[in-house]
Amino acid sequence: MRHLLLAATMLVVALVVTFGTASVLQGVAVARSVAPSEPFAITEAAKPAAKPAATKERVTSQFRDRIRSATNVSGL
């Protein structure tokens, strides 16, 4: 029972030290940062790529041709 308690205590201490250190280091890094306060702010809207109107028809016709060639296999 003592070993289990000791192991649990050591795990908790290791987690506290790890996350405490990470928090301190992050605070130091943010304090020294000269970047804008909102790094993910959108500065300009992305324009969607224009697709040709015939793309769907071309893909459909290619699929139709494949189906026809697969069903018209001779020698079976």
VEXVEX-884174 format. One record per residue (C-alpha): residue number from 1; x, y negated, z. Coordinates in steps of 0.5 Angstrom, whole numbers, plus 500, padded with zeros to 3 digits. Last residue first. Layout:
@nr:NUM&c1:X&c2:Y&c3:Z
...
This chain:
@nr:76&c1:467&c2:528&c3:359
@nr:75&c1:471&c2:527&c3:353
@nr:74&c1:469&c2:519&c3:352
@nr:73&c1:468&c2:514&c3:357
@nr:72&c1:463&c2:509&c3:356
@nr:71&c1:461&c2:508&c3:363
@nr:70&c1:468&c2:505&c3:365
@nr:69&c1:468&c2:501&c3:358
@nr:68&c1:461&c2:498&c3:360
@nr:67&c1:463&c2:497&c3:367
@nr:66&c1:469&c2:493&c3:365
@nr:65&c1:466&c2:489&c3:360
@nr:64&c1:460&c2:487&c3:365
@nr:63&c1:466&c2:485&c3:370
@nr:62&c1:469&c2:481&c3:365
@nr:61&c1:463&c2:477&c3:363
@nr:60&c1:461&c2:476&c3:370
@nr:59&c1:468&c2:473&c3:371
@nr:58&c1:467&c2:468&c3:365
@nr:57&c1:460&c2:466&c3:366
@nr:56&c1:462&c2:464&c3:373
@nr:55&c1:468&c2:460&c3:371
@nr:54&c1:465&c2:457&c3:365
@nr:53&c1:463&c2:450&c3:370
@nr:52&c1:471&c2:449&c3:371
@nr:51&c1:472&c2:448&c3:378
@nr:50&c1:474&c2:442&c3:381
@nr:49&c1:479&c2:442&c3:387
@nr:48&c1:475&c2:439&c3:393
@nr:47&c1:478&c2:432&c3:395
@nr:46&c1:481&c2:432&c3:402
@nr:45&c1:479&c2:426&c3:406
@nr:44&c1:484&c2:421&c3:408
@nr:43&c1:487&c2:419&c3:415
@nr:42&c1:484&c2:425&c3:419
@nr:41&c1:486&c2:425&c3:426
@nr:40&c1:490&c2:431&c3:428
@nr:39&c1:496&c2:428&c3:432
@nr:38&c1:492&c2:423&c3:436
@nr:37&c1:496&c2:419&c3:441
@nr:36&c1:501&c2:417&c3:435
@nr:35&c1:508&c2:420&c3:436
@nr:34&c1:513&c2:417&c3:440
@nr:33&c1:514&c2:423&c3:445
@nr:32&c1:518&c2:422&c3:451
@nr:31&c1:512&c2:423&c3:456
@nr:30&c1:509&c2:428&c3:452
@nr:29&c1:516&c2:432&c3:452
@nr:28&c1:516&c2:431&c3:460
@nr:27&c1:509&c2:433&c3:461
@nr:26&c1:510&c2:439&c3:457
@nr:25&c1:516&c2:441&c3:461
@nr:24&c1:513&c2:440&c3:467
@nr:23&c1:507&c2:445&c3:465
@nr:22&c1:511&c2:450&c3:462
@nr:21&c1:515&c2:450&c3:469
@nr:20&c1:509&c2:451&c3:473
@nr:19&c1:506&c2:456&c3:468
@nr:18&c1:512&c2:461&c3:469
@nr:17&c1:513&c2:459&c3:476
@nr:16&c1:506&c2:461&c3:478
@nr:15&c1:506&c2:467&c3:473
@nr:14&c1:512&c2:470&c3:477
@nr:13&c1:509&c2:468&c3:484
@nr:12&c1:503&c2:472&c3:482
@nr:11&c1:507&c2:478&c3:479
@nr:10&c1:511&c2:478&c3:485
@nr:9&c1:505&c2:478&c3:490
@nr:8&c1:502&c2:483&c3:486
@nr:7&c1:508&c2:488&c3:486
@nr:6&c1:509&c2:486&c3:494
@nr:5&c1:502&c2:488&c3:495
@nr:4&c1:502&c2:495&c3:491
@nr:3&c1:509&c2:496&c3:495
@nr:2&c1:506&c2:495&c3:502
@nr:1&c1:500&c2:500&c3:500
